[in-house]
Amino acid sequence: MVDWTPRTRLGRLVAGGDITTMSDALRTRLPLREPEIVDILLPELADEVLDVNMVQRMTDSGRRVRFAITVVVGNSDGFVGLGRFKGKEVGPAIRAAIDVAKLNMIEVKRGCGSWECGCGTPHSLPFEVVGHTGSVVVTVKPAPRGTGLAVGKIAKSVIKMAGVEDAWGFTKGHTKTTINYSIAAFEALRTTSQVRVTNEQKERLNIVSGPTKIQIASSPYVVEESAEAEPPADQAPPAEPKEGS
């Protein structure tokens, strides 16, 4: 494990054990400026490259080529981040884009907001959300359980990383621009964390914010249940047979 020296107040709180979850870190409203914080709080984080765009520029010394990388990261359980970085080489640019995406981490509200579904599990969105960037407008609506993600390929990757399993998606504008399409879908998910909900809505739509899965560290000891039933407390155990009987 690489040694890490925290340089920010939030990093020192995480390193000292005062903050143990990503929800608590975002609730502090402190700026998230170190990707190591996300690595500690969300060790099961996954990433996906959405777009690799080659940009060429003609200069006096010749043609210069750079790569613009767009990456989405998430734990598929309420947290997602989007990042973009430009570099001369693809590999270092991807790693830098992943770090940028970790610094843009948001917490997503999930629920069962479709009128066609009453399962009460947080498999979809609690309400309709809209995000727009440039000419692209993305509208995401709750869907009944089993529908899946009926959205475009780029928006599906972003929404899936947030842990949403069922949703309807509608788009307007020039969606071939991958960066605008991905940012619009990301901004739509950000809306869920900005909308205030009442306690009655939380109970009716089963709205949860952040993770719902609890990971328990595996124990080296295995407790096996006995095949024989134990006798009741008021019943004495059977007497052992005497020798010679």
Backbone torsions as a table, in degrees:
resi	resn	phi	psi	omega
1	MET	NA	134.4	-177.8
2	VAL	-75.5	134.6	178.2
3	ASP	-67.5	138.5	-178.1
4	TRP	-129.5	128.2	175.9
5	THR	-109.2	109.7	-178.5
6	PRO	-64.4	139.9	-178.7
7	ARG	-115.3	-6.3	-179.6
8	THR	-119.9	167.4	-179.8
9	ARG	-65.3	-41.0	178.5
10	LEU	-65.0	-38.6	178.0
11	GLY	-63.7	-39.0	178.5
12	ARG	-67.9	-34.6	177.4
13	LEU	-66.9	-39.1	178.9
14	VAL	-70.3	-43.4	179.7
15	ALA	-65.1	-32.2	179.6
16	GLY	-81.4	-6.7	179.2
17	GLY	87.1	5.2	178.4
18	ASP	-73.1	-27.2	177.5
19	ILE	-120.9	123.8	-174.6
20	THR	-118.5	-8.6	180.0
21	THR	-129.5	157.1	179.3
22	MET	-69.8	-31.3	178.2
23	SER	-63.1	-42.6	177.9
24	ASP	-66.1	-35.5	179.5
25	ALA	-66.4	-42.2	178.8
26	LEU	-72.6	-28.1	-178.8
27	ARG	-72.7	-19.0	178.7
28	THR	-73.1	-16.9	-178.2
29	ARG	65.4	13.7	175.8
30	LEU	-81.1	145.4	-178.6
31	PRO	-64.9	137.3	178.8
32	LEU	-95.6	103.0	-173.4
33	ARG	-121.8	3.6	-180.0
34	GLU	-128.5	118.0	-179.5
35	PRO	-66.0	-20.1	178.1
36	GLU	-63.4	-26.1	177.1
37	ILE	-62.3	-43.5	179.6
38	VAL	-68.4	-36.9	178.8
39	ASP	-61.8	-34.8	-179.2
40	ILE	-78.1	-44.2	-175.1
41	LEU	-80.4	-27.6	179.9
42	LEU	-127.8	74.7	-177.0
43	PRO	-69.3	-19.7	-177.6
44	GLU	-92.8	21.4	-176.0
45	LEU	-66.0	139.1	176.2
46	ALA	-117.5	158.9	-179.4
47	ASP	-136.9	156.4	179.7
48	GLU	-148.0	132.9	178.0
49	VAL	-83.5	121.2	-178.9
50	LEU	-90.1	-35.8	-174.1
51	ASP	-154.8	137.8	172.8
52	VAL	-124.5	105.7	-175.3
53	ASN	-112.2	126.0	179.2
54	MET	-92.0	125.3	-178.3
55	VAL	-114.5	126.0	-179.7
56	GLN	-112.7	140.5	178.5
57	ARG	-135.7	129.5	-179.2
58	MET	-91.2	124.2	179.7
59	THR	-123.0	178.2	178.8
60	ASP	-64.6	-31.2	-179.2
61	SER	-86.0	-4.6	179.5
62	GLY	132.6	-166.5	-177.7
63	ARG	-90.1	128.3	179.1
64	ARG	-109.2	132.7	-177.2
65	VAL	-115.2	132.4	175.1
66	ARG	-132.9	158.8	-177.7
67	PHE	-119.0	130.5	176.3
68	ALA	-104.4	118.6	-174.1
69	ILE	-111.2	133.3	174.5
70	THR	-116.7	124.8	-174.0
71	VAL	-130.9	143.5	172.9
72	VAL	-118.7	138.1	177.3
73	VAL	-125.8	153.1	179.1
74	GLY	-177.5	166.9	178.6
75	ASN	-109.5	7.8	-179.0
76	SER	57.4	27.9	-179.2
77	ASP	-152.8	46.3	172.0
78	GLY	104.9	-4.2	179.7
79	PHE	-129.6	135.7	-178.9
80	VAL	-149.9	148.6	178.5
81	GLY	-143.6	151.8	-178.2
82	LEU	-130.4	135.0	-178.3
83	GLY	-142.2	155.5	179.1
84	ARG	-143.0	138.6	-177.7
85	PHE	-149.2	148.2	178.4
86	LYS	-116.1	136.4	-179.9
87	GLY	-154.2	169.6	-179.4
88	LYS	-78.2	-26.9	-179.5
89	GLU	-121.6	149.2	-174.2
90	VAL	-70.2	-46.4	-176.0
91	GLY	-59.7	-56.5	177.8
92	PRO	-61.0	-32.9	179.3
93	ALA	-67.6	-36.9	178.2
94	ILE	-65.8	-43.9	179.2
95	ARG	-64.2	-37.8	177.8
96	ALA	-69.4	-36.9	178.3
97	ALA	-65.9	-35.1	177.0
98	ILE	-64.6	-40.9	177.8
99	ASP	-64.7	-39.0	177.5
100	VAL	-64.7	-40.0	178.7
101	ALA	-64.3	-35.7	178.0
102	LYS	-65.2	-33.2	179.4
103	LEU	-75.6	-15.9	178.5
104	ASN	-102.0	27.3	-176.8
105	MET	-67.5	136.6	177.0
106	ILE	-128.6	160.6	177.2
107	GLU	-105.2	130.6	-172.9
108	VAL	-109.7	134.5	174.0
109	LYS	-84.4	136.6	176.8
110	ARG	-127.5	160.0	-179.0
111	GLY	-176.0	-166.0	178.7
112	CYS	-120.1	80.7	-172.6
113	GLY	-96.3	1.2	-179.1
114	SER	-81.5	135.9	178.1
115	TRP	-72.4	-14.7	179.3
116	GLU	-86.9	-3.8	-175.7
117	CYS	-130.4	142.3	177.4
118	GLY	-136.8	31.7	-176.7
119	CYS	-71.4	-26.7	178.0
120	GLY	78.0	16.5	177.6
121	THR	-108.0	148.8	-178.7
122	PRO	-80.4	67.3	-177.8
123	HIS	-97.5	-14.2	-176.2
124	SER	-133.6	-159.4	176.4
125	LEU	-93.5	151.6	179.4
126	PRO	-77.3	-21.2	-178.2
127	PHE	-159.1	172.3	-179.8
128	GLU	-75.3	137.4	179.5
129	VAL	-130.3	152.5	-177.9
130	VAL	-133.8	136.9	175.4
131	GLY	-135.7	143.6	-178.8
132	HIS	-142.6	143.4	175.6
133	THR	-147.1	124.1	-176.0
134	GLY	63.6	-127.2	178.6
135	SER	-93.3	-3.4	-175.2
136	VAL	-92.1	129.4	176.1
137	VAL	-124.2	123.0	-178.8
138	VAL	-114.7	125.9	176.4
139	THR	-116.1	125.2	-179.5
140	VAL	-118.7	126.1	-177.9
141	LYS	-118.7	151.7	177.0
142	PRO	-64.6	146.8	-179.8
143	ALA	-130.1	153.4	178.2
144	PRO	-67.4	160.3	-177.0
145	ARG	-62.7	134.7	-179.2
146	GLY	97.5	-7.7	-179.2
147	THR	-72.0	-37.6	-174.1
148	GLY	86.4	-169.7	179.3
149	LEU	-97.6	97.0	-179.6
150	ALA	-89.2	65.3	-179.3
151	VAL	-136.6	176.9	177.9
152	GLY	-67.6	169.1	-174.8
153	LYS	-63.0	-44.8	-177.8
154	ILE	-68.5	-47.4	179.3
155	ALA	-64.3	-32.2	178.9
156	LYS	-64.3	-39.8	179.4
157	SER	-64.3	-40.0	-179.4
158	VAL	-69.0	-46.0	-177.1
159	ILE	-69.1	-37.1	180.0
160	LYS	-65.4	-37.2	178.5
161	MET	-64.4	-24.1	178.9
162	ALA	-82.0	-9.4	179.2
163	GLY	95.7	8.9	177.3
164	VAL	-84.6	127.7	-175.2
165	GLU	-99.9	-30.5	-176.2
166	ASP	-133.8	130.0	179.9
167	ALA	-167.8	149.1	170.9
168	TRP	-98.5	138.7	179.9
169	GLY	-126.3	139.7	177.7
170	PHE	-133.4	137.3	-176.7
171	THR	-129.7	153.3	173.7
172	LYS	-138.3	150.8	177.1
173	GLY	100.2	-166.9	-176.5
174	HIS	-88.6	85.6	-175.8
175	THR	-76.2	-7.8	176.6
176	LYS	-69.1	-18.2	173.8
177	THR	-77.9	99.2	-170.8
178	THR	-60.9	-40.3	-176.1
179	ILE	-64.7	-42.8	179.3
180	ASN	-68.8	-37.1	179.7
181	TYR	-65.0	-44.5	-178.9
182	SER	-68.8	-40.2	179.4
183	ILE	-66.4	-38.3	179.0
184	ALA	-63.3	-41.7	177.1
185	ALA	-66.3	-37.3	178.9
186	PHE	-66.5	-41.1	178.8
187	GLU	-67.3	-31.2	176.3
188	ALA	-64.6	-41.4	177.1
189	LEU	-68.8	-32.8	177.6
190	ARG	-63.0	-29.8	-179.8
191	THR	-60.9	-32.0	-178.7
192	THR	-62.9	-32.6	-179.9
193	SER	-82.3	-13.7	-178.6
194	GLN	-94.7	-21.3	-179.2
195	VAL	-81.2	131.4	177.9
196	ARG	-87.5	138.5	179.6
197	VAL	-124.7	151.4	179.1
198	THR	-86.0	167.0	178.0
199	ASN	-64.3	-34.7	178.0
200	GLU	-65.0	-38.6	177.7
201	GLN	-69.4	-36.6	177.9
202	LYS	-62.0	-41.7	-179.0
203	GLU	-73.4	-38.9	-176.2
204	ARG	-73.4	-39.2	-178.1
205	LEU	-99.2	0.7	-179.1
206	ASN	52.3	55.1	-176.8
207	ILE	-82.2	128.9	175.6
208	VAL	-125.8	146.0	179.2
209	SER	-118.5	119.1	-179.6
210	GLY	93.9	-155.2	-172.7
211	PRO	-75.5	150.0	174.3
212	THR	-119.4	-14.1	179.7
213	LYS	-92.4	137.5	179.1
214	ILE	-111.0	120.6	178.9
215	GLN	-99.4	125.9	179.8
216	ILE	-108.9	131.4	-179.9
217	ALA	-63.8	136.7	-178.9
218	SER	-68.4	136.9	-179.1
219	SER	-97.2	141.9	178.2
220	PRO	-70.8	-11.3	-178.8
221	TYR	-103.6	139.7	179.1
222	VAL	-115.7	123.8	179.8
223	VAL	-96.9	117.3	-179.8
224	GLU	-102.4	138.4	178.1
225	GLU	-79.2	141.6	-179.5
226	SER	-72.2	142.4	-179.5
227	ALA	-73.8	-27.8	-179.4
228	GLU	-91.0	137.5	179.2
229	ALA	-73.1	140.5	178.5
230	GLU	-77.3	145.1	179.6
231	PRO	-70.4	152.3	178.3
232	PRO	-59.4	161.7	-176.7
233	ALA	-65.9	-34.4	-177.9
234	ASP	-84.1	-1.9	-179.0
235	GLN	-105.3	130.1	-179.2
236	ALA	-74.4	147.9	179.1
237	PRO	-68.2	151.1	-178.4
238	PRO	-61.7	143.4	-178.1
239	ALA	-72.1	145.5	179.0
240	GLU	-76.3	141.4	-179.4
241	PRO	-67.2	141.8	-179.8
242	LYS	-80.3	157.5	179.8
243	GLU	-68.8	138.0	179.1
244	GLY	87.8	-7.0	-179.3
245	SER	-86.6	NA	NA
